[in-house]
Amino acid sequence: MKDLFETPELIPDNVQSVLETFDEDADPYHELARIVNEIEPMGFTFDYYLDAEPYGLRPIGVELVELEGWEHIND
């Protein structure tokens, strides 16, 4: 499976709608936490780096190491 951030055409519309509410003028950590909290009940999650860059958008239950390009993250 690919990171859905890399394949936006596969992001469900309801999840995409929430992602589009990201407020560029707000604190990025609070915004990312808010968005994760909103999409988790929809069955999706993602992680983000210390610089507030999100990655690994995937269905809940799919581990990050199951995404293409992340297979060796724990090696």
Secondary structure, 3 states (H helix, E strand, C coil): CCCCCCCHHHCCHHHHHHHCCCCCCCCHHHHHHHHHHHHHHHCEEEEECCCCCEEEEEECCCCHHHCCCCCCCCC
